């Protein structure tokens, strides 16, 4: 190989590495930005049913502790309350393994302070009950339920509630519960003892 070809190959590798580095930084940077910034998306749904007007606020994947802490969450709840929702639905991954007990309690309190017509409803996501033993973060899924219910948040686990004789809210258990239950049988994931 001539010296000119060797220089060309070196430059080619250098530029390929630089391009990969720029893409990696861009990818990680956009991921960080999207995880730490909240935005509103509005939908209008029409129905022939006699439910009247209904304003529903839905949020998921707050991952308190990873994205923001108790005070930041409370500020987001004030923003939601300014929209005057009739009902608030939390549809999973409210907390995760990086959420401290103090932040969990503060966030549950912020949910309890929301002023809505029909209340606040919650279903578990795959991170809410935690993947590590309860000692890691200082609480377990049952402690979370107690704190939510203490703050008038309705926790639905494969349950249905009729609201004001107008509409139903259905809360399903997260599919990850099946995996966790199977795994608890002697560490096996195939459901066999």
C-alpha positions in Angstrom: 0.0 0.0 0.0 1.4 3.4 -0.9 1.8 6.2 1.6 -1.0 8.1 -0.1 -3.5 5.2 0.2 -2.5 4.8 3.9 -3.1 8.4 4.6 -6.5 8.2 2.8 -7.5 5.1 4.9 -6.4 6.9 8.1 -8.5 10.0 7.2 -11.5 7.8 6.3 -11.4 6.1 9.7 -11.0 9.4 11.4 -14.0 10.9 9.7 -16.1 7.8 10.3 -15.2 8.0 14.0 -16.0 11.7 14.1 -19.4 11.1 12.4 -20.2 8.3 14.8 -19.3 10.5 17.8 -21.5 13.4 16.6 -24.4 11.0 16.0 -23.9 9.5 19.5 -23.8 12.8 21.2 -26.9 14.0 19.3 -28.8 10.8 20.1 -27.9 10.9 23.8 -28.6 14.7 24.0 -32.0 14.4 22.4 -32.9 11.5 24.8 -31.9 13.6 27.8 -33.9 16.6 26.5 -37.0 14.5 25.8 -36.8 12.8 29.3 -36.5 16.2 31.1 -39.0 18.3 29.2 -42.8 18.0 29.3 -45.2 19.1 26.7 -48.9 19.1 26.1 -50.7 17.3 23.3 -54.4 18.0 22.8 -57.0 15.6 21.4 -60.7 16.1 20.8 -62.8 13.0 20.7 -66.4 12.9 19.5 -68.9 10.4 20.6 -72.7 9.9 20.1 -73.0 8.9 23.8 -74.6 11.3 26.2 -71.6 12.1 28.3 -71.4 15.8 27.7 -68.2 17.6 27.8 -65.3 15.9 29.6 -61.8 17.2 30.0 -59.3 14.4 30.7 -55.6 14.9 31.6 -53.5 11.8 31.0 -49.8 11.4 31.8 -47.4 8.5 31.9 -43.7 7.8 32.3 -42.9 10.6 34.8 -40.2 8.4 36.3 -39.9 10.7 39.3 -36.3 10.8 40.5 -34.9 10.1 37.0 -36.6 13.0 35.2 -37.4 15.5 38.0 -38.0 15.4 41.8 -40.9 16.1 44.1 -40.9 19.9 43.7 -40.7 19.7 39.9 -43.5 17.2 39.8 -45.7 19.5 42.0 -45.1 22.3 39.5 -46.2 20.1 36.6 -49.4 19.2 38.6 -50.1 23.0 38.9 -49.8 23.3 35.2 -52.3 20.4 34.7 -54.7 21.9 37.2 -54.7 25.2 35.3 -56.3 23.2 32.4 -59.3 22.4 34.7 -59.5 18.7 34.0 -62.6 16.8 35.0 -60.4 13.7 35.7 -56.7 12.9 35.8 -55.4 9.5 34.6 -51.9 8.3 35.5 -51.2 5.4 33.2 -47.9 3.9 34.5 -44.3 4.5 35.4 -45.1 7.3 37.8 -42.1 6.3 39.9 -39.2 3.9 39.4 -36.2 2.5 41.3 -34.5 5.9 41.4 -37.5 7.5 43.1 -36.8 8.1 46.8 -39.5 7.6 49.4 -39.5 11.3 50.1 -40.1 12.2 46.5 -42.8 9.5 46.2 -44.6 10.9 49.2 -44.3 14.5 48.0 -45.6 13.5 44.5 -48.5 11.6 46.0 -49.4 14.7 48.0 -49.2 16.8 44.9 -51.7 14.4 43.2 -54.0 14.7 46.2 -54.1 18.4 45.9 -55.3 18.4 42.3 -58.8 20.0 42.0 -60.8 17.8 39.6 -64.5 17.0 39.1 -64.2 13.2 39.2 -60.8 12.6 40.8 -57.4 11.1 40.0 -57.0 7.5 38.8 -53.8 5.5 38.7 -52.6 2.2 37.1 -49.2 0.6 37.6 -46.6 0.5 34.9 -43.7 -1.9 34.7 -41.4 0.3 36.8 -43.7 1.5 39.6 -43.3 -1.5 41.9 -39.6 -1.6 41.3 -37.2 -4.2 40.0 -34.9 -4.2 43.1 -35.8 -5.3 46.6 -37.8 -2.6 48.6 -34.8 -1.8 50.7 -33.1 -0.2 47.6 -35.5 2.7 47.5 -37.2 2.4 50.9 -40.7 1.3 49.9 -42.5 -1.2 47.8 -45.6 -1.3 45.6 -48.0 -1.7 48.6 -46.4 1.4 50.3 -47.0 3.3 47.1 -50.7 2.2 47.0 -51.1 3.3 50.6 -49.6 6.7 49.9 -51.7 7.2 46.8 -55.0 6.2 48.5 -54.1 8.4 51.5 -54.2 11.3 49.0 -57.5 10.3 47.4 -56.0 8.7 44.3 -58.0 5.8 43.0 -55.7 2.8 42.3 -57.2 0.5 39.7 -55.8 -3.0 39.3 -58.0 -5.0 36.9 -60.9 -2.9 38.1 -63.7 -0.9 36.5 -65.3 2.2 38.0 -68.5 3.9 36.7 -68.1 7.6 37.1 -71.2 9.8 37.6 -73.4 7.3 35.7 -71.8 8.7 32.5 -68.6 6.8 31.7 -66.3 4.0 32.9 -62.6 4.1 33.8 -60.9 0.7 33.4 -57.6 0.1 35.1 -55.6 -2.9 33.9 -52.8 -4.7 35.7 -49.5 -4.2 33.9 -48.4 -7.1 31.8 -45.0 -7.2 33.6 -46.9 -8.5 36.6 -47.2 -11.9 34.9 -43.5 -12.0 34.3 -42.7 -11.1 37.9 -45.1 -13.7 39.2 -43.6 -16.4 37.0 -40.1 -15.4 38.0 -40.9 -15.6 41.7 -41.5 -19.4 41.2 -37.9 -20.5 42.1 -36.4 -17.9 39.7 -37.9 -19.6 36.7 -39.6 -17.7 33.9 -41.5 -20.6 32.4 -44.1 -20.9 35.1 -43.0 -24.3 36.2 -42.2 -24.9 39.9 
